[in-house]
């Protein structure tokens, strides 16, 4: 049987993407997609992002009484953001199950890692480390600036045999990259159980399940046992700041902390919060309005 759903779209100014996406996630148990304005380059070539234009945040809700209640809840929450345009359209499962794939192509990260969608043929260049990825309903395809920035940093931060913690693992892309770059063990955590399931599937598909342990849930300082050589957290500025007590326990003295999901305008307050916990800023890299921050724990 083919089921009818409603595709809900929030057309959002770039500066409001994080808070609006968080609101949409609250009513969409199946997850959300965040689609930046793009110019399609062609089959298997991916796309080019157009800067400064509104971002589309989408979710899918059932055509039912529950779905109607969730839509109304979302509409009321969006009254606080008058610049956001909400729209809805009916859609059948068979229409969107695979159509999104045409937007994803091979992603070069500027380092050894290259991200290749599972349905695309690609012959790697000598020395390239290939991640085969099927993002499903989880964030992390390599196309977003924050993911690319993290992948570029990981190329120089992951030492052979390292223990790594990946916070907000999404599709598992950074956990997989860490293993391919030499990490001996990665703990990957995501608050979204759907993302954790997708990450486990992608780890298995890339042959790294033995080195990556995935779990769903929140991180608390008491959850940390043996500290890590590297912690990477690609989430949001406020979420990263809220996790500073966790990072303080999770990163070994002399170890590294890599934070992203951060707009350039938020770099100063994120680094200040980390500095209060003994982290020294080493480098910030920017791509468009997004930043990745490398810090090192003193000691």
N, C-alpha and C positions, 0 to 999 in steps of 0.2 A: 504494500500500500504506500502511495506517495503522500507525504504529509505537507500541509500548508504551514508556512512560517511567515513572520514579518521581519524584513530586514530594516533595522533602525539605524539611521545615519545621523551623526552629529557633526555638522560642518563647523570646524573649530579653528580659531586663530592659533598660530603656532605657539604663542606664549601660554595658552590655556590647555594644551594637550594633556599634560600630566593630571591636573585636577579633574578635568572632564572625563578622561579615560577611567579614573578611579571611580567616579560616580557610575559610569556605564557598567563597569565590572560588577558593581554592587547589585545590579538587577539582571545580569546575564551569566548564569551559571556555566554556560558553554564557552565562555571566554569572549574576548573582543579582538578586533583587528584594527590596526592603526595604519592608515594608508596616506602617505604623503603624495602631493601632486607630482605626477611623473609624465615623461615623454617616452613612449614605448619605442624601443630601438629595433625590435624584430624578434622572431622566434629564436629562443635559446641565447639571446643577447642581453636580456634583462631590460633595464630602463635607466633614464637619467632623471634625477630629482630636480624639480623646479623650486627654488627657494622663495620664501616670503609669501607663499600662497596658503590658503586654508588647508587644514589636514582633515581627512575624513575618518571618524571613529565609528566603527560598525559593530553591531551585535545582532543576534538572531533570537527572536522570541516566538514561542508557539502561538498559533492562532486559536486562542482559548480564553476562558474567563481569567485564568491566571495571567496569561500574556497581556490581556487588556489592563489588568491591575498593575503589572510591572511597567507598562508603557506610561500609565498615568503617574506612577511614582517617579519615573524618569523625567517626565515633563515638568513636574513640580520642582524637582531638584535643579533643573536647568533654568528655572526662573532667576536664579542667582547669577546666571551668565547670559545676559541678553545678547551678547555678540555671537552666541552659538545658535546655529540653525538646525532644528530637528526635523527629520522627515522619515516616512515609513513607506514601504512598498511590499506587497505580497510576493512570496517566492516559494517555489517547490524545491524539496531536497535535491532532486535530480538535476536541477538547474545550476546549483552552486557547488556540488560535491567536488568537482574537479576543475571548474572553469578558472579558478584563481591561479592555477599553475602557470598559465601563460605569462604571468608578470615576473616570474623568478628566473634569473639566469645565473651564470657562473660569476662568483664574486672574488676578485683579487684583493687581498688585504694589504699589499705592500710588503709582506714578509713571506715566509715559507708556506703558510697555510692558505689554501684556496678552498672555497666553499662551493660545492656542486650539488644542485638539486638532484634528488634520487632518480628523476625521470629524464635527466639530460646526459647525453654522451659527452665525455671530456677526456682528452689525452693530456695528463699532467706533464709539465716541463720537468727536466731533471732537477731533483732536490725539492720539488713541491710536495707538501703534505695535504692530502685530499680529505676533506670532510664531506661525506655523502649525507644529505640532509633532507628530511621531509618534515617541515615545521608543523604541519597539522594545525591545531588551535593554539599553539604556544608561540610566544614572542622569541625571535632570534633566527633570522635567515642570513645575516651578514650584510643585508642591504642597508640597514639603518646605521647612521653614523656612529652611534654609541657602541654597537657591536663591532664594527670595523676598527674603531679606535682601540677597543679592548684586545682584539686579535693582534693588532700591530704591537701593542705593549707586551702581550704574553710572549711573543717571539723572543724578546730579550730578557724576560723576567723568570721564565720557568727554567729552573736548573735541573739537571739529571737527578732523578730520584726524589724530587720535591713532593711535599705534601701540600695539597691545594684545597681551599674551600671556595666553592662557587655559590654565591648568594643570589637568588632570583635566577635560577638556571634557565628557565624558559624551555627552549627546544633542546638544551644541553650542549649547545654549540661551543661554549667556552670550556666546559668540562672536557669535551672530546678533544678540543685543540690542545689543552694542557697536557693530556696523555700523549698525544702525537708528538708534542714538543719535548717529552721526556719525563713528565711527572709520574711518580710511582703510584700515587693514590690521590683521588679527588672525592671529596664529599660535596654533593650537589643538592641544594635545598631550594624549594619554591613553595610559596604560600598556596599556590593553586594546584590542587591534585590532578587536574587535567594536564597541566604543564609537566608535572612530575612523571606522569604516565608517558607523555610524548618524549621526554628526555630519556627515559629508560629504553624506549623503542629505538631512538636514534643512537644511543650508546651501543645497543646490541647490533644494530646495522653496521656500525663502524668498528666492531670487534673490540670494544674497550670496556665491556660490562664488568670484567674482572677487576678493573682498576677504578671504576667509578661507582660510588654508592649514592643512590638518589633517594630522597625522602621528601614528603610534603609536610608543610607545617611552618610555624613561626620559629625564629631563633631567639633564644634567651641566653644570657651569659652563663647560666648553669648548664647549658647543653654542651659547652665546650670542654673537651677533655684535653688530649695532647694538642698543643698549639701547632699552627701551620707555618710553612715557609712563605706562603703567599695566599692572600685572601682577595678575591675579586668580587665586586658587588655592582652589578649593572641594573639599578632599580630607579630611584628618584632622589632628589636632594634631601627632602625631609625624611624619607625612609632611611637613607644612608646616615643622616645625622642621628636619628633615633637608634641606630644600631652601633653607634660608637662604643658603648660599654661592651658589646659583643666583640667588636673588632679588637678592643684593648686586650681581651683575654685570648682571642683566636690567633692573633699574629705573634709569633715568637719574637723575642728581642733580636733586632737586626733583620727581621723579616719585612716583607713588602705588602702594602695594601694598595689595591687598584680600584678606584671608584669611577663609575660612569652613570649614565642616565641623568646627567647634570647639564643644565644650560650654562653657557658662559657667564651669565649674570649671577649665577649661584655659586661659582667656584670659591669665592672669597669666604663665604659663610660656612661652606662645607670643610674647607681646609682649616678654618679657625676652630671649628668643633673638634676636628681630629688633632690639631696641635695641642689642645687642652688635655688630650689623653696621651700625649707623648709621641705623636707622629710628626715627622719632619717632611715638609713638602719637597719633592725631588723634581717633578716635571709635570706640566700640564700640556696636553695636546688638544688642538681644536680642529673641528671639521664643521663648517658652516656655523650654526649657533650652539653646537654641542661640544662637550668637553669630556676628557678622561683624565683623571688625576692620579699620579703615582706618588705615594707617600711611603716612608720607611719608619719603622718603630725604633726608637732609641733604646739603647741598652746593650 
